[in-house]
Amino acid sequence: MSHDLTKGPVIRTMLLFAFPMMVGNLLQQLYNVADTLIVGQFLGADALAAVGSSYTLMTFLTSILLGLCMGSGAVFSIRCGEKDEEGLLSSVVHSCLMIALLACVLNLLVFIGIDVILYFLQVPERIYHMMREYLWVIFFGIFATFLYNFFASLLRAVGNSVTPLLFLGVCAVLNIVLDLLFVIRFGWGVEGAAAATVIAQWVSGLGLLFYTLYVFPQFRVWGRRIRLEKKVFSEIAQFSVLTCLQQSVMNLGILMVQGLVNSFGPAVMAAFAAAVKIDSFAYMPVQDFGNAFSTFTAQNFGARKEERIRAGVKGAVVCSVVFCLLISFLVCLFARPLMLLFVKAQETEILEIGVTYLRIEGAFYCGIGCLFLLYGFYRAIGRPGMSVVLTVISLGTRVALAYLLSAIPAVGVVGIWWSVPIGWFLADIAGFGYYLMLRKRSKRMEER
């Protein structure tokens, strides 16, 4: 089922479209969270540190493909708003070829450079081999991640956000079942946890591919003459490469912070690994709401409905802020019980570090919620470069402050935690300031 986002009540339309995306990506987070929870409870703190640090690396790698898919999705949404079916098919073919090739190259490079990557991350010798074993298996799921995110972006662009949710639901359950089987029953350790994730990723990626081609025959290219054009590649690249850059810069900054965290030893690594999973779950809904808002904006941008876009901006900000305030309250209140899901009660040092992290980050989720809306908005109106600027402001501040503050003995690792919300709010100020400037420019043009 697909929906036309250029019609109907603005807030209700966005929320109905966003809800399956929110639930779906929460399920997607279960892939690595299941690994982390089961590994932390059954294999110990060192295994938790290895798997958690791997998650940060994999988030960076897959963000490259995710950014390309999200950028392409914006183009698909604009074509849908314009009711240009031939243009949509052409964009899909060009985008798929480009991103599939890059996915293959990326997959090859990470296998070749695995030891260089681990050196860059400053992984302690105590967990080095365990982390390498986990990564060697998990890397086999990179192309599957491309398949899922590409076809999920395509389906969402045409207004279908439910089907990706259904596939993720099945595969999240599969991942958990395989985690329990491989880690506990067969005793395969961290490699078993990685294998469970990879199998689930391939099931979701291939499943969504076959579903799309079966239900939407207009996307089947066999027997049809598709002309590859430089102009179409250029348009796809304009949206996709900049969105990829934005996602990559964001996660590269996080990866650099991961290296700094690793320098504080296994206890901080384990606490950070668990707390980041909770953090991701907490603000994942507003991230997905930002992506849904982007699709909404792109379709209306293609249909030239500026007033509807303005109403969408106001409604999206209100919804995001209200949700973030609620989640901030819950995370700060239940920080310790949440950490106990991943860490045993006797690991008191890890628990205290994790709780401190959650209470600092959790108090300021409004900052990241508004930032996700800004990313989505500028991507949808054909200004993905602004999303890159906002990411540089946010992550540049975070990385610089993390290294500066943590070097002060009286502050230490807590300085890393405080650098995050400061970066969020500086980027928000820049993003909303630029939006107001665009509004004023648009009004002057209308008056003429």
Order of alpha helices (4+ residues) and beta strands (2+ residues): alpha-alpha-alpha-alpha-alpha-alpha-alpha-alpha-alpha-alpha-alpha-alpha-alpha-alpha-alpha-alpha
